[in-house]
């Protein structure tokens, strides 16, 4: 019924990447199980638009067309950098038997062929008596999990797609690294880390304490923090350090939910008990009031300075809190000096632990807030996750911020980098600034900032690399 999948690396069918080929035979007379079709349309969705056109290929029809769209759509959902629809070569004019050519990734080449085979074997070709809806859903879930583990970040995927759409030659080197082919020297980029990135520096920046020491040694005003190696000593060290403070994992990639500002030993003890599994290596950081700013520097120029904000809900005296939250999540705004992205309601509740937050405030989903009453639903300002973002006029950053950027720039060279800091607003720019951290992978929320980042990245990528002598 199925041939062994075969990886093809020579260009064909208008594909912009390598592809895998698999033959399907002896099934033309077997109709698709309508219940299986319904399940796949429910989980994956029916055929929709494709991100990257393939004018050299003949469009498939009938069952093969549906099959190709399901495979493509699942890869897209899991953020795999595969952007084209597969190609079907029919046997004797049928709409299912024949050879399927599926664009894929060199790092995991047989995934699309295995998915296509699984959809047929575990659902579409089964009789009504043999079909098991739960088994098909489990099959799809298994592929989703496998593809999700190999997927690219949203920024990286959008960057690869945009380059391909504009006619650039981009190839995958490893699961996380792509190569942009250029006459003046190829450019390698990975997960938002682009030209000029020093991966040893990236390792140093992975730890908050190391970053803090590195920046302080460069004369950068940093927020005061202390690394805690043993939680048994944390309360005594925190008392000596001084409250209020913020408890964070030392490793920036370590999973730890945002915690409220800690004002005393009792609150610190409660935070430790609740988050024990994530506190193997932590820092305590001085809490500083002021605006939470995120700055991105690319090509030696400030790309943007964004002010992060809390999620705040305002009551109208008649609408239940759950409806206010749903309305807030669905709201999407774009202005010259700010924006707010829509966010999935269920993801929003889970990410910010909203039910727990409401209980802490003696509220529930049915509560009706008085007109004008405001409820803050996040413990720390956000640049994404549904929060509104205000863009700061770059001409009004002020000399303090300019001096900080100038002090950090030599450490990063030509690489793109981000700076997180706290500052107070003033008539002459930002005042009393203290840097929280710097990184080679700045947070880039979807929407106008991501598009701005990609456009600038592509413009810089066209420049020839600097000679080593410089």
C-alpha angles and dihedrals in degrees: 000000000000130000123218109274113252126202115227120197101175115095114261142146091023092288116159093208142028117295140204124228127210130172123219119198143168094029105091092105093049111094121218113263104249092213090055091049089052092051093050093046088051096049102032105016135236122286115305140165119311121227099223122037122228106200093171094064130080112236114249119233137207121358095354090056092053091047093051092049093051091052093047094044094052091052089049093049091053092049095244110163093241110118110171135077117246124251126240124206109195128218113225093344096298124146099226113023115078143065122319119203111196126187110235147163124269090224093060106011103168099052097099093046091049090049093050091048092048094051091053098042098041098043127344098061097039123107121242089258095052099039117108115188093199092051091053092047089050090050091054091045090054091053091045091054093047094047093043091056089056097039125120127242115265093251094048092048093048090048093052091046094049092050091050093047089055094053100259121144108242125172134181115247099175133350090277103028131072130185124221110206114226134168091232096050134310121272120220120201133176133189094333094319107118144168117349095015116152109212093199087057088049090057090052092049090054088080122063094210093051092047091049092053093045093052094043090053088056092055095257116147104240135184112260115254141160129208117231116210098177123036091207088073098042100098094051092044092047091051090052091044093052138238143291097056143151124236114216138165111258091225108070093214094052113115112247126145115238107268129208119258107278115230104175146007094271092057090046092052091050092049091051093049092049095047102033094132093059101044105082092119118015144160130214111220130197112252112232124187118226142077117327106225133189117198126188121198120193127173090359093301131102107252095188145333112215127189112221118218143192124255105252126182121202122206126228099194095249112050123085116241094245091058091047089053093049090049091049093050092050094048116106122183134179122187136160092259103029150003145200123211123214114247134198109264096221093046090048092054092049098042095051096032089234097174090055091046091052092050089051088055093045091247134122138191092273095052115121111211120217116255108279094012112135130207122195109215102183130067095210133027115267137210092200139003093094098308122136113250126207119204116220119224103253090214089062101050090107134216095290093060092041090053091050092052091047091051094049098042097078091056092056100034111187094345122114111250141174131220125203116197147154120233141158122241117246140171091255097043135280116345137198091015120185122185118231096187149323128222145177092229106056118194108260113186119208118264129042096353092053091049090048091049093050094047092051092045092053092046091053092043090064091063118093115251117260117259114256089242090070 
